[in-house]
Amino acid sequence: MSNKLYDVLNKIQRWLPSLGIFYLAMCQIWELPYGNEINETIVAVATLLATTLEIATSNYLKKGADKDE
């Protein structure tokens, strides 16, 4: 994974939970459809991205440690 892709995915992952809460609030105010379903989907995607980024970070650090040995 390139550094640029990692940075973009990291920013997206950080913004997704607030986007989910925002949409859920708008659904309650404006009676928009599927508030819970969309919010839960956004949270699931954010969790998946966080896990993927954590694995990528771990692999990156492991490769750096292997080079030092």
N, C-alpha and C positions, 0 to 999 in steps of 0.2 A: 504494500500500500504506500503510495507516495505521500510525502509530507503535506502537500497541498490538499489531497483528498482527505487525509486524516483531519486536517484543520477544518475543512468544510463540514465534514460529518460531525466533528466535535461541536461546532457551533450549532448545527441543526439539532443535535441531541440535547443541547442545553436549553434551546428555545421551545422544544416540543411540549414539555409539561405545562409551561405557561400558556401555550396556544390551546392545549386541551382544556385547561381551566377557563380560559377566556371564552371558548366556544360554548362550554357548558353554562357559563353565566349568561351568555347571549341567548341561549336556548330557553332558559328560564324567564328571561325578561321579555323576549320577543316571540316566545312559543314556537321556536324553530324545531324541526324534526330531528330525531335520533341523537339527542344530546349525550345520553349515557354511552350509547354504542360508539359514537365518534370519539368521545373522550377516552374510553377504554382502549380503542384502537390506537390512538395517539400515544397513550401510556405504554402499550405493548411495543410499538415501534421504537419509542425512546429507550425502553429497557433493552431491546434487541441491539440497538446501536451502542448503548453503553457497554454491553457485554462484548460486542465485536471490537470496539475501541480498546477495551481493557485487554483483550487477547492480543490485539495488534501491538499495544504498548509492551506487554510482557514479552512477546516474541522479539521486538526491537531491542529491548534491554538485554535479553538473553544473548542475542547476536553480538551486541556490544561487549558483553562480558566474555563471550567466547574469543573475541578478537584480542582482548587484553591478556589472555592466558598464553 
